Amino acid sequence: MIEVYIDGASAGDPGPSGAGVFIKVNGTVERYSIPLGVMSNHEAELHSLIKGLEICLEKGYQAVSFRTDSQLVDRAIEKEYVKNKTYAPLLEQALALSKQLDLFFLKWIPSKENRVADELARKAIQQFQKTGERKS
């Protein structure tokens, strides 16, 4: 099974944001730093899940186990619900993408176990701040 570690980060709330996606595939690793634009930290966390799912689908990975240190993302996926309606479209998009996979799991992990994805997300913020560009 492919392991995917995700993290979203914002420099301010809202502020310049980025997503980090770290994928372990059969002994190799893939790293992605994705500038997201200006948004809240919670939005960045949900976008990191969406970006991770999109990457998995593009690469044909069908059995994936995601790890996140965001309790919001973990609970939202588990309950298929978010209180804050601002996040509802992002959750719907993530759920739709996850249903395209044969196997999808999401597990909450402590931040200390998600350091690589966090570093990638922070690198994406720096890229955005330097260029002002966001990758979609």
C-alpha angles and dihedrals in degrees: 000000000000117000118215122189115195136185137169124203137184131195094219129355099284100014144117106322142193142186126224121202121183117183128191112202122175095322096320129095135219123200127198129184109188121186109218106184125237116335144120123286092249091053089050090052091053091045089053089057091049092048091048091051092047091051091050092050093047090051094045095245105157105171110054137162114201125203124200135171090206113104089193092059093043094051094041092055093042094050097028086226141098125194094213106073090205088074097045096092090050091050091048090051092049093048092049091051093046091053089060090066125085092225126014126175129172123195131182115232132180116266092248089064092051100054097123094054089045091053090049091051091050090048088054090054090053090049090051093047092051097046105019087224127131125202117222 
